[in-house]
Amino acid sequence: MHPCKVLISWDVKYAGVQTLVAKILMQGKAGEHTAVFERYQEKAEQFMCSMLGKSTKNIQKTPGGLIFRQRWNNMQFVTSASFLAAVYSDYLSSSKRNLRCSQGNVSPSQLLDFSKSQVDYILGDNPRGTSYMVGYGHNYPRQVHHRGSSIVSYKVDQKFVTCRGGYATWYSRKASDPNVLTGALVGGPDAYDNFADNRDNYEQTEPTTYNNAPLLGVLARLISGPTGFDQRLPGVSPTPSPVIIKPAPIPKRKPTTPPAPASSPSPITISQKMTSSWINEGKVYYRYSTKLTNRSTKRLKNLKISITKLYGPIWGVTKTGNSYGFPSWMKSLPAGKSMEFVYIHSAAPANVLVSNYSLE
């Protein structure tokens, strides 16, 4: 069965078994079973190559670069596959070889970098700027599909909550969870990086132990740095150091108009930066973060933003006609404060200009 069809999950462990058997083969312990074990290793490496987009049939990813298999609790596939990628990276490193894919060879460090990119996405480096780990960061799920999290603590209200009462009274509430389920990993976004933080949206907001378990293994590996462990023989752990991934260069666009003459400083400033990049089916995508700052001494209202040469999805602003404005949860921007929105496309930064506003 092709790895694109079956990713490792709570009840499907083919890729995990194939990875372990490949380790035995690389240890030189296969003996009379070498021929059979080589077939297991071939499947394991097909799985790794398909995650990296280096196979003839590759695993699907969202525009933001997250592994995607299905809408209902997709995160189980992400954390499990990322764990195997990190493990196999060390197997390759310890045996001093690269991963051989049909679309080119891959070094152990590249495989580990991919694993890290998935963790980065989970923790907030994604188009929505959302952390899918509850309690981590500033923008995380607030209406988790979890009974204990959604019902008020006994320490706060000691009234008895019946089984039916918990569902009828608490489940349908639109407010944030009274108990923050810190560390829980929810199901995550859909195939287009969209996510609805609603308690009844169990496909995306339900946390599970089999989401978290593989993630712990990946985090334990990443904190040790990029050097790699010898997974075949006991050894001393390397000194921890950060994993550094250099983003792809931002494509340059030739100016179409001469620079405007110097003028008085605007009370509204805009800055853009590329925060990540990735390759999906041979095409390079860029994630840009745009910050708009109110440098005046008054409150900014009635904001209208003109955005041209945008070729992908955008989050954090509301579109009205041909212009954009504050997101639905924001009516104005206080003096000295900033707002941020993000977009993804496969080109140079879009042209972002403030077309209208008022200061009150």
Short mmCIF file of the C-alpha atoms (twelve columns), coordinates in Angstrom:
data_MODEL
# 
_entry.id   MODEL 
# 
loop_
_atom_site.group_PDB 
_atom_site.id 
_atom_site.type_symbol 
_atom_site.label_atom_id 
_atom_site.label_alt_id 
_atom_site.label_comp_id 
_atom_site.label_asym_id 
_atom_site.label_seq_id 
_atom_site.Cartn_x 
_atom_site.Cartn_y 
_atom_site.Cartn_z 
_atom_site.pdbx_PDB_model_num 
ATOM 1   C CA . MET A 1   0.000   0.000   0.000   1 
ATOM 2   C CA . HIS A 2   1.401   3.396   -0.956  1 
ATOM 3   C CA . PRO A 3   2.421   5.733   1.906   1 
ATOM 4   C CA . CYS A 4   0.244   8.512   0.478   1 
ATOM 5   C CA . LYS A 5   -2.805  6.353   1.149   1 
ATOM 6   C CA . VAL A 6   -1.942  5.242   4.687   1 
ATOM 7   C CA . LEU A 7   -0.150  7.560   7.094   1 
ATOM 8   C CA . ILE A 8   0.763   6.327   10.557  1 
ATOM 9   C CA . SER A 9   -2.100  6.999   12.979  1 
ATOM 10  C CA . TRP A 10  -3.741  5.654   16.135  1 
ATOM 11  C CA . ASP A 11  -4.674  2.361   14.457  1 
ATOM 12  C CA . VAL A 12  -2.343  2.107   11.435  1 
ATOM 13  C CA . LYS A 13  1.317   1.378   12.228  1 
ATOM 14  C CA . TYR A 14  2.804   0.130   8.957   1 
ATOM 15  C CA . ALA A 15  5.278   2.994   8.595   1 
ATOM 16  C CA . GLY A 16  6.389   2.594   12.209  1 
ATOM 17  C CA . VAL A 17  7.082   -1.112  11.785  1 
ATOM 18  C CA . GLN A 18  8.925   -0.497  8.520   1 
ATOM 19  C CA . THR A 19  11.094  2.140   10.197  1 
ATOM 20  C CA . LEU A 20  12.029  -0.182  13.065  1 
ATOM 21  C CA . VAL A 21  12.849  -3.041  10.692  1 
ATOM 22  C CA . ALA A 22  15.035  -0.673  8.652   1 
ATOM 23  C CA . LYS A 23  16.970  0.057   11.837  1 
ATOM 24  C CA . ILE A 24  17.625  -3.660  12.376  1 
ATOM 25  C CA . LEU A 25  18.864  -3.906  8.804   1 
ATOM 26  C CA . MET A 26  21.207  -0.918  9.236   1 
ATOM 27  C CA . GLN A 27  22.528  -2.511  12.431  1 
ATOM 28  C CA . GLY A 28  23.567  -5.555  10.409  1 
ATOM 29  C CA . LYS A 29  21.330  -7.848  12.456  1 
ATOM 30  C CA . ALA A 30  18.931  -8.982  9.723   1 
ATOM 31  C CA . GLY A 31  20.807  -12.218 9.067   1 
ATOM 32  C CA . GLU A 32  18.828  -14.681 6.966   1 
ATOM 33  C CA . HIS A 33  15.943  -12.187 6.806   1 
ATOM 34  C CA . THR A 34  17.973  -9.540  4.974   1 
ATOM 35  C CA . ALA A 35  16.059  -9.825  1.696   1 
ATOM 36  C CA . VAL A 36  12.705  -9.393  3.438   1 
ATOM 37  C CA . PHE A 37  13.961  -6.573  5.656   1 
ATOM 38  C CA . GLU A 38  15.255  -4.717  2.605   1 
ATOM 39  C CA . ARG A 39  11.685  -4.613  1.299   1 
ATOM 40  C CA . TYR A 40  10.579  -3.103  4.620   1 
ATOM 41  C CA . GLN A 41  13.317  -0.498  4.371   1 
ATOM 42  C CA . GLU A 42  12.269  0.329   0.819   1 
ATOM 43  C CA . LYS A 43  8.731   1.031   2.066   1 
ATOM 44  C CA . ALA A 44  10.049  3.103   4.976   1 
ATOM 45  C CA . GLU A 45  12.120  5.244   2.637   1 
ATOM 46  C CA . GLN A 46  9.218   5.644   0.217   1 
ATOM 47  C CA . PHE A 47  7.264   7.030   3.153   1 
ATOM 48  C CA . MET A 48  10.037  9.496   4.060   1 
ATOM 49  C CA . CYS A 49  10.495  10.616  0.444   1 
ATOM 50  C CA . SER A 50  6.760   11.145  -0.039  1 
ATOM 51  C CA . MET A 51  6.660   13.454  3.004   1 
ATOM 52  C CA . LEU A 52  9.426   15.582  1.508   1 
ATOM 53  C CA . GLY A 53  7.839   15.791  -1.942  1 
ATOM 54  C CA . LYS A 54  10.685  13.735  -3.383  1 
ATOM 55  C CA . SER A 55  8.674   10.715  -4.533  1 
ATOM 56  C CA . THR A 56  6.615   9.974   -7.623  1 
ATOM 57  C CA . LYS A 57  3.502   10.111  -5.416  1 
ATOM 58  C CA . ASN A 58  3.723   12.537  -2.532  1 
ATOM 59  C CA . ILE A 59  1.747   13.055  0.644   1 
ATOM 60  C CA . GLN A 60  -0.719  15.931  0.405   1 
ATOM 61  C CA . LYS A 61  0.066   19.161  2.249   1 
ATOM 62  C CA . THR A 62  -1.935  22.289  2.957   1 
ATOM 63  C CA . PRO A 63  -0.903  25.571  1.265   1 
ATOM 64  C CA . GLY A 64  0.852   26.382  4.545   1 
ATOM 65  C CA . GLY A 65  2.916   23.185  4.344   1 
ATOM 66  C CA . LEU A 66  1.180   20.929  6.900   1 
ATOM 67  C CA . ILE A 67  0.796   17.213  6.177   1 
ATOM 68  C CA . PHE A 68  -2.865  16.564  5.413   1 
ATOM 69  C CA . ARG A 69  -4.721  13.256  5.299   1 
ATOM 70  C CA . GLN A 70  -8.262  13.944  6.490   1 
ATOM 71  C CA . ARG A 71  -10.357 16.654  8.114   1 
ATOM 72  C CA . TRP A 72  -11.216 14.683  11.277  1 
ATOM 73  C CA . ASN A 73  -8.263  14.961  13.648  1 
ATOM 74  C CA . ASN A 74  -5.604  15.373  10.991  1 
ATOM 75  C CA . MET A 75  -3.002  16.268  13.625  1 
ATOM 76  C CA . GLN A 76  -2.496  12.614  14.578  1 
ATOM 77  C CA . PHE A 77  -0.923  12.025  11.162  1 
ATOM 78  C CA . VAL A 78  1.247   15.135  11.456  1 
ATOM 79  C CA . THR A 79  2.799   14.344  14.829  1 
ATOM 80  C CA . SER A 80  3.283   10.631  14.095  1 
ATOM 81  C CA . ALA A 81  4.908   11.249  10.711  1 
ATOM 82  C CA . SER A 82  7.103   14.016  12.155  1 
ATOM 83  C CA . PHE A 83  8.272   11.655  14.888  1 
ATOM 84  C CA . LEU A 84  9.232   8.980   12.349  1 
ATOM 85  C CA . ALA A 85  11.051  11.563  10.221  1 
ATOM 86  C CA . ALA A 86  13.113  12.662  13.224  1 
ATOM 87  C CA . VAL A 87  13.908  9.061   14.168  1 
ATOM 88  C CA . TYR A 88  14.859  8.019   10.646  1 
ATOM 89  C CA . SER A 89  17.026  11.111  10.312  1 
ATOM 90  C CA . ASP A 90  19.136  9.796   13.180  1 
ATOM 91  C CA . TYR A 91  19.213  6.285   11.718  1 
ATOM 92  C CA . LEU A 92  20.615  7.721   8.496   1 
ATOM 93  C CA . SER A 93  23.074  9.941   10.336  1 
ATOM 94  C CA . SER A 94  24.415  7.084   12.442  1 
ATOM 95  C CA . SER A 95  24.879  4.891   9.369   1 
ATOM 96  C CA . LYS A 96  26.490  7.796   7.470   1 
ATOM 97  C CA . ARG A 97  24.162  7.702   4.496   1 
ATOM 98  C CA . ASN A 98  21.552  9.838   2.774   1 
ATOM 99  C CA . LEU A 99  17.948  9.076   1.959   1 
ATOM 100 C CA . ARG A 100 17.689  7.967   -1.675  1 
ATOM 101 C CA . CYS A 101 14.523  9.286   -3.312  1 
ATOM 102 C CA . SER A 102 13.345  9.078   -6.915  1 
ATOM 103 C CA . GLN A 103 13.526  12.878  -7.143  1 
ATOM 104 C CA . GLY A 104 16.973  13.221  -5.566  1 
ATOM 105 C CA . ASN A 105 18.900  12.390  -2.425  1 
ATOM 106 C CA . VAL A 106 18.036  13.887  0.965   1 
ATOM 107 C CA . SER A 107 20.486  14.404  3.819   1 
ATOM 108 C CA . PRO A 108 19.604  13.435  7.404   1 
ATOM 109 C CA . SER A 109 19.542  17.112  8.385   1 
ATOM 110 C CA . GLN A 110 16.962  17.874  5.684   1 
ATOM 111 C CA . LEU A 111 14.708  15.159  7.054   1 
ATOM 112 C CA . LEU A 112 15.048  16.601  10.552  1 
ATOM 113 C CA . ASP A 113 14.358  20.099  9.205   1 
ATOM 114 C CA . PHE A 114 11.097  18.827  7.745   1 
ATOM 115 C CA . SER A 115 10.117  17.369  11.102  1 
ATOM 116 C CA . LYS A 116 10.833  20.729  12.723  1 
ATOM 117 C CA . SER A 117 8.770   22.578  10.109  1 
ATOM 118 C CA . GLN A 118 5.712   20.545  11.095  1 
ATOM 119 C CA . VAL A 119 6.239   21.328  14.782  1 
ATOM 120 C CA . ASP A 120 6.692   25.019  13.952  1 
ATOM 121 C CA . TYR A 121 3.374   24.971  12.107  1 
ATOM 122 C CA . ILE A 122 1.635   23.300  15.058  1 
ATOM 123 C CA . LEU A 123 2.938   25.913  17.491  1 
ATOM 124 C CA . GLY A 124 1.891   28.939  15.452  1 
ATOM 125 C CA . ASP A 125 4.117   29.423  12.404  1 
ATOM 126 C CA . ASN A 126 1.228   28.991  9.981   1 
ATOM 127 C CA . PRO A 127 -1.038  31.160  7.812   1 
ATOM 128 C CA . ARG A 128 -3.514  31.804  10.646  1 
ATOM 129 C CA . GLY A 129 -0.841  32.448  13.247  1 
ATOM 130 C CA . THR A 130 -2.694  29.921  15.426  1 
ATOM 131 C CA . SER A 131 -1.082  27.600  17.948  1 
ATOM 132 C CA . TYR A 132 -2.915  24.281  17.921  1 
ATOM 133 C CA . MET A 133 -1.537  23.446  21.352  1 
ATOM 134 C CA . VAL A 134 -3.967  24.752  23.963  1 
ATOM 135 C CA . GLY A 135 -2.410  27.329  26.266  1 
ATOM 136 C CA . TYR A 136 0.675   27.881  24.107  1 
ATOM 137 C CA . GLY A 137 1.123   31.349  22.611  1 
ATOM 138 C CA . HIS A 138 -1.519  34.063  22.456  1 
ATOM 139 C CA . ASN A 139 -3.797  32.653  19.762  1 
ATOM 140 C CA . TYR A 140 -4.833  29.100  20.619  1 
ATOM 141 C CA . PRO A 141 -8.174  27.178  20.620  1 
ATOM 142 C CA . ARG A 142 -10.538 28.492  23.313  1 
ATOM 143 C CA . GLN A 143 -13.494 26.152  22.782  1 
ATOM 144 C CA . VAL A 144 -11.977 22.693  22.968  1 
ATOM 145 C CA . HIS A 145 -14.235 19.672  22.428  1 
ATOM 146 C CA . HIS A 146 -13.490 18.277  25.883  1 
ATOM 147 C CA . ARG A 147 -16.003 17.757  28.675  1 
ATOM 148 C CA . GLY A 148 -13.719 18.545  31.601  1 
ATOM 149 C CA . SER A 149 -12.393 21.671  29.925  1 
ATOM 150 C CA . SER A 150 -15.792 23.044  28.936  1 
ATOM 151 C CA . ILE A 151 -17.531 22.615  32.338  1 
ATOM 152 C CA . VAL A 152 -16.798 24.964  35.216  1 
ATOM 153 C CA . SER A 153 -14.487 23.670  37.933  1 
ATOM 154 C CA . TYR A 154 -15.949 22.204  41.120  1 
ATOM 155 C CA . LYS A 155 -13.770 24.683  43.016  1 
ATOM 156 C CA . VAL A 156 -15.740 27.508  41.416  1 
ATOM 157 C CA . ASP A 157 -19.250 26.030  41.415  1 
ATOM 158 C CA . GLN A 158 -19.975 23.024  43.615  1 
ATOM 159 C CA . LYS A 159 -23.379 22.289  42.118  1 
ATOM 160 C CA . PHE A 160 -23.737 18.739  40.820  1 
ATOM 161 C CA . VAL A 161 -23.582 18.504  37.022  1 
ATOM 162 C CA . THR A 162 -25.502 15.596  35.532  1 
ATOM 163 C CA . CYS A 163 -24.412 13.871  32.340  1 
ATOM 164 C CA . ARG A 164 -27.298 15.407  30.433  1 
ATOM 165 C CA . GLY A 165 -26.868 18.740  32.182  1 
ATOM 166 C CA . GLY A 166 -23.237 18.972  31.151  1 
ATOM 167 C CA . TYR A 167 -24.274 18.570  27.552  1 
ATOM 168 C CA . ALA A 168 -27.350 20.806  27.614  1 
ATOM 169 C CA . THR A 169 -25.905 23.628  29.727  1 
ATOM 170 C CA . TRP A 170 -22.198 23.726  28.971  1 
ATOM 171 C CA . TYR A 171 -21.619 22.103  25.594  1 
ATOM 172 C CA . SER A 172 -23.534 24.709  23.594  1 
ATOM 173 C CA . ARG A 173 -21.970 27.734  25.321  1 
ATOM 174 C CA . LYS A 174 -20.149 30.085  22.951  1 
ATOM 175 C CA . ALA A 175 -17.810 31.377  25.652  1 
ATOM 176 C CA . SER A 176 -14.222 30.232  26.134  1 
ATOM 177 C CA . ASP A 177 -13.527 27.108  28.179  1 
ATOM 178 C CA . PRO A 178 -13.601 27.784  31.939  1 
ATOM 179 C CA . ASN A 179 -10.750 25.270  32.362  1 
ATOM 180 C CA . VAL A 180 -7.782  25.695  30.019  1 
ATOM 181 C CA . LEU A 181 -6.574  22.260  28.920  1 
ATOM 182 C CA . THR A 182 -2.952  23.372  28.794  1 
ATOM 183 C CA . GLY A 183 -0.752  21.322  26.468  1 
ATOM 184 C CA . ALA A 184 -3.566  19.525  24.650  1 
ATOM 185 C CA . LEU A 185 -3.165  19.221  20.886  1 
ATOM 186 C CA . VAL A 186 -6.416  19.580  18.945  1 
ATOM 187 C CA . GLY A 187 -7.355  18.114  15.561  1 
ATOM 188 C CA . GLY A 188 -6.091  21.115  13.613  1 
ATOM 189 C CA . PRO A 189 -6.899  22.872  10.336  1 
ATOM 190 C CA . ASP A 190 -8.456  21.582  7.131   1 
ATOM 191 C CA . ALA A 191 -6.811  21.083  3.746   1 
ATOM 192 C CA . TYR A 192 -6.728  24.854  3.163   1 
ATOM 193 C CA . ASP A 193 -5.329  25.886  6.577   1 
ATOM 194 C CA . ASN A 194 -8.788  26.941  7.789   1 
ATOM 195 C CA . PHE A 195 -9.864  26.302  11.369  1 
ATOM 196 C CA . ALA A 196 -13.138 26.945  13.214  1 
ATOM 197 C CA . ASP A 197 -12.699 27.268  16.975  1 
ATOM 198 C CA . ASN A 198 -16.106 25.921  18.003  1 
ATOM 199 C CA . ARG A 199 -16.767 23.344  20.708  1 
ATOM 200 C CA . ASP A 200 -19.170 21.385  18.507  1 
ATOM 201 C CA . ASN A 201 -16.596 21.213  15.699  1 
ATOM 202 C CA . TYR A 202 -15.196 17.954  17.078  1 
ATOM 203 C CA . GLU A 203 -13.288 17.157  13.884  1 
ATOM 204 C CA . GLN A 204 -10.969 20.115  14.474  1 
ATOM 205 C CA . THR A 205 -11.164 20.980  18.195  1 
ATOM 206 C CA . GLU A 206 -11.094 17.549  19.851  1 
ATOM 207 C CA . PRO A 207 -7.805  16.799  21.676  1 
ATOM 208 C CA . THR A 208 -6.433  13.253  21.881  1 
ATOM 209 C CA . THR A 209 -3.592  11.476  23.633  1 
ATOM 210 C CA . TYR A 210 -2.400  10.034  20.319  1 
ATOM 211 C CA . ASN A 211 -1.904  13.579  19.026  1 
ATOM 212 C CA . ASN A 212 0.312   14.534  21.944  1 
ATOM 213 C CA . ALA A 213 2.312   11.333  22.439  1 
ATOM 214 C CA . PRO A 214 4.385   11.456  19.211  1 
ATOM 215 C CA . LEU A 215 4.880   15.206  19.604  1 
ATOM 216 C CA . LEU A 216 6.689   14.652  22.897  1 
ATOM 217 C CA . GLY A 217 9.173   12.433  21.088  1 
ATOM 218 C CA . VAL A 218 9.770   15.025  18.375  1 
ATOM 219 C CA . LEU A 219 10.263  17.835  20.900  1 
ATOM 220 C CA . ALA A 220 12.682  15.701  22.918  1 
ATOM 221 C CA . ARG A 221 14.712  15.135  19.752  1 
ATOM 222 C CA . LEU A 222 14.647  18.748  18.562  1 
ATOM 223 C CA . ILE A 223 15.831  20.165  21.876  1 
ATOM 224 C CA . SER A 224 19.073  18.210  21.457  1 
ATOM 225 C CA . GLY A 225 19.995  20.185  18.346  1 
ATOM 226 C CA . PRO A 226 20.845  19.194  14.773  1 
ATOM 227 C CA . THR A 227 23.910  17.024  15.441  1 
ATOM 228 C CA . GLY A 228 22.001  13.759  15.744  1 
ATOM 229 C CA . PHE A 229 22.160  10.730  18.007  1 
ATOM 230 C CA . ASP A 230 23.665  7.350   17.259  1 
ATOM 231 C CA . GLN A 231 20.446  5.335   17.374  1 
ATOM 232 C CA . ARG A 232 22.259  2.030   16.940  1 
ATOM 233 C CA . LEU A 233 24.839  2.244   19.694  1 
ATOM 234 C CA . PRO A 234 24.685  3.907   23.122  1 
ATOM 235 C CA . GLY A 235 26.502  7.208   23.151  1 
ATOM 236 C CA . VAL A 236 26.775  10.579  24.802  1 
ATOM 237 C CA . SER A 237 24.101  13.111  23.917  1 
ATOM 238 C CA . PRO A 238 25.441  16.085  21.964  1 
ATOM 239 C CA . THR A 239 25.395  19.553  23.455  1 
ATOM 240 C CA . PRO A 240 22.012  21.155  22.746  1 
ATOM 241 C CA . SER A 241 22.032  23.830  20.079  1 
ATOM 242 C CA . PRO A 242 19.251  25.397  18.036  1 
ATOM 243 C CA . VAL A 243 18.065  24.013  14.713  1 
ATOM 244 C CA . ILE A 244 18.425  26.817  12.186  1 
ATOM 245 C CA . ILE A 245 16.558  26.718  8.897   1 
ATOM 246 C CA . LYS A 246 17.439  29.408  6.393   1 
ATOM 247 C CA . PRO A 247 14.330  30.600  4.533   1 
ATOM 248 C CA . ALA A 248 14.300  30.721  0.774   1 
ATOM 249 C CA . PRO A 249 15.224  34.132  -0.652  1 
ATOM 250 C CA . ILE A 250 12.354  36.529  -1.276  1 
ATOM 251 C CA . PRO A 251 11.825  36.955  -5.021  1 
ATOM 252 C CA . LYS A 252 12.665  40.450  -6.206  1 
ATOM 253 C CA . ARG A 253 10.264  42.584  -8.166  1 
ATOM 254 C CA . LYS A 254 11.494  45.357  -10.411 1 
ATOM 255 C CA . PRO A 255 9.941   48.727  -9.561  1 
ATOM 256 C CA . THR A 256 7.326   49.788  -12.094 1 
ATOM 257 C CA . THR A 257 7.182   53.421  -11.000 1 
ATOM 258 C CA . PRO A 258 9.875   55.875  -9.894  1 
ATOM 259 C CA . PRO A 259 10.182  56.433  -6.131  1 
ATOM 260 C CA . ALA A 260 7.917   59.101  -4.698  1 
ATOM 261 C CA . PRO A 261 9.515   62.334  -3.493  1 
ATOM 262 C CA . ALA A 262 10.179  62.709  0.218   1 
ATOM 263 C CA . SER A 263 7.213   63.915  2.251   1 
ATOM 264 C CA . SER A 264 6.174   64.355  5.853   1 
ATOM 265 C CA . PRO A 265 6.092   61.117  7.868   1 
ATOM 266 C CA . SER A 266 2.769   59.290  7.728   1 
ATOM 267 C CA . PRO A 267 1.013   58.587  11.033  1 
ATOM 268 C CA . ILE A 268 0.324   55.077  9.725   1 
ATOM 269 C CA . THR A 269 3.280   52.844  8.863   1 
ATOM 270 C CA . ILE A 270 3.326   49.454  7.172   1 
ATOM 271 C CA . SER A 271 6.111   46.885  7.300   1 
ATOM 272 C CA . GLN A 272 6.254   43.450  5.702   1 
ATOM 273 C CA . LYS A 273 8.522   40.472  6.196   1 
ATOM 274 C CA . MET A 274 8.665   36.902  4.967   1 
ATOM 275 C CA . THR A 275 8.343   34.532  7.922   1 
ATOM 276 C CA . SER A 276 8.585   31.169  6.174   1 
ATOM 277 C CA . SER A 277 8.793   29.437  2.813   1 
ATOM 278 C CA . TRP A 278 8.302   25.918  1.528   1 
ATOM 279 C CA . ILE A 279 8.025   23.914  -1.673  1 
ATOM 280 C CA . ASN A 280 4.796   22.131  -2.581  1 
ATOM 281 C CA . GLU A 281 4.649   20.104  -5.804  1 
ATOM 282 C CA . GLY A 282 7.614   21.974  -7.220  1 
ATOM 283 C CA . LYS A 283 6.252   25.443  -6.441  1 
ATOM 284 C CA . VAL A 284 7.751   27.782  -3.823  1 
ATOM 285 C CA . TYR A 285 5.266   29.394  -1.426  1 
ATOM 286 C CA . TYR A 286 5.983   32.303  0.913   1 
ATOM 287 C CA . ARG A 287 4.231   33.381  4.102   1 
ATOM 288 C CA . TYR A 288 4.337   37.134  4.651   1 
ATOM 289 C CA . SER A 289 3.531   38.953  7.876   1 
ATOM 290 C CA . THR A 290 2.337   42.555  7.516   1 
ATOM 291 C CA . LYS A 291 2.312   44.940  10.475  1 
ATOM 292 C CA . LEU A 292 0.338   48.184  10.440  1 
ATOM 293 C CA . THR A 293 1.217   50.634  13.225  1 
ATOM 294 C CA . ASN A 294 -0.660  53.710  14.409  1 
ATOM 295 C CA . ARG A 295 2.124   56.187  15.206  1 
ATOM 296 C CA . SER A 296 -0.238  59.062  15.849  1 
ATOM 297 C CA . THR A 297 -1.478  60.256  19.237  1 
ATOM 298 C CA . LYS A 298 -5.100  59.520  18.328  1 
ATOM 299 C CA . ARG A 299 -7.247  56.435  17.789  1 
ATOM 300 C CA . LEU A 300 -7.275  55.077  14.230  1 
ATOM 301 C CA . LYS A 301 -10.729 54.389  12.759  1 
ATOM 302 C CA . ASN A 302 -12.440 53.771  9.407   1 
ATOM 303 C CA . LEU A 303 -9.356  52.036  8.059   1 
ATOM 304 C CA . LYS A 304 -9.250  51.062  4.392   1 
ATOM 305 C CA . ILE A 305 -6.294  49.133  3.001   1 
ATOM 306 C CA . SER A 306 -5.561  48.668  -0.688  1 
ATOM 307 C CA . ILE A 307 -3.803  45.402  -1.546  1 
ATOM 308 C CA . THR A 308 -2.707  44.590  -5.083  1 
ATOM 309 C CA . LYS A 309 -0.660  41.765  -6.593  1 
ATOM 310 C CA . LEU A 310 -1.991  39.341  -3.988  1 
ATOM 311 C CA . TYR A 311 -2.274  35.803  -5.371  1 
ATOM 312 C CA . GLY A 312 -3.263  33.735  -2.353  1 
ATOM 313 C CA . PRO A 313 -5.304  33.588  0.869   1 
ATOM 314 C CA . ILE A 314 -5.117  36.322  3.506   1 
ATOM 315 C CA . TRP A 315 -5.983  36.274  7.218   1 
ATOM 316 C CA . GLY A 316 -6.446  38.985  9.841   1 
ATOM 317 C CA . VAL A 317 -8.359  41.583  7.807   1 
ATOM 318 C CA . THR A 318 -11.920 41.872  6.521   1 
ATOM 319 C CA . LYS A 319 -12.565 42.429  2.830   1 
ATOM 320 C CA . THR A 320 -15.223 44.947  1.834   1 
ATOM 321 C CA . GLY A 321 -15.583 45.541  -1.887  1 
ATOM 322 C CA . ASN A 322 -12.131 46.155  -3.333  1 
ATOM 323 C CA . SER A 323 -10.480 47.144  -0.054  1 
ATOM 324 C CA . TYR A 324 -9.671  45.622  3.323   1 
ATOM 325 C CA . GLY A 325 -10.322 46.847  6.833   1 
ATOM 326 C CA . PHE A 326 -10.038 45.877  10.470  1 
ATOM 327 C CA . PRO A 327 -10.819 42.238  11.314  1 
ATOM 328 C CA . SER A 328 -14.324 41.585  12.626  1 
ATOM 329 C CA . TRP A 329 -13.166 41.623  16.256  1 
ATOM 330 C CA . MET A 330 -11.490 45.043  15.989  1 
ATOM 331 C CA . LYS A 331 -13.203 48.404  15.462  1 
ATOM 332 C CA . SER A 332 -10.251 50.740  15.941  1 
ATOM 333 C CA . LEU A 333 -6.526  50.853  16.707  1 
ATOM 334 C CA . PRO A 334 -5.309  52.850  19.731  1 
ATOM 335 C CA . ALA A 335 -2.410  55.278  19.484  1 
ATOM 336 C CA . GLY A 336 0.969   53.563  19.441  1 
ATOM 337 C CA . LYS A 337 -0.513  50.105  18.816  1 
ATOM 338 C CA . SER A 338 -0.098  47.712  15.892  1 
ATOM 339 C CA . MET A 339 -2.202  45.123  14.104  1 
ATOM 340 C CA . GLU A 340 -0.876  42.235  12.064  1 
ATOM 341 C CA . PHE A 341 -2.221  40.177  9.183   1 
ATOM 342 C CA . VAL A 342 -0.686  37.415  7.098   1 
ATOM 343 C CA . TYR A 343 -1.011  36.056  3.583   1 
ATOM 344 C CA . ILE A 344 0.468   33.303  1.450   1 
ATOM 345 C CA . HIS A 345 1.339   33.257  -2.208  1 
ATOM 346 C CA . SER A 346 4.153   32.229  -4.513  1 
ATOM 347 C CA . ALA A 347 5.419   35.678  -5.461  1 
ATOM 348 C CA . ALA A 348 7.148   38.768  -4.100  1 
ATOM 349 C CA . PRO A 349 5.372   40.726  -1.336  1 
ATOM 350 C CA . ALA A 350 2.014   42.181  -2.325  1 
ATOM 351 C CA . ASN A 351 1.581   45.944  -2.602  1 
ATOM 352 C CA . VAL A 352 -0.080  47.132  0.617   1 
ATOM 353 C CA . LEU A 353 -1.187  50.758  1.005   1 
ATOM 354 C CA . VAL A 354 -3.490  52.649  3.361   1 
ATOM 355 C CA . SER A 355 -6.119  54.251  1.129   1 
ATOM 356 C CA . ASN A 356 -8.289  55.901  3.781   1 
ATOM 357 C CA . TYR A 357 -8.597  56.361  7.549   1 
ATOM 358 C CA . SER A 358 -9.621  58.789  10.258  1 
ATOM 359 C CA . LEU A 359 -7.974  59.796  13.537  1 
ATOM 360 C CA . GLU A 360 -10.251 60.618  16.446  1 
# 
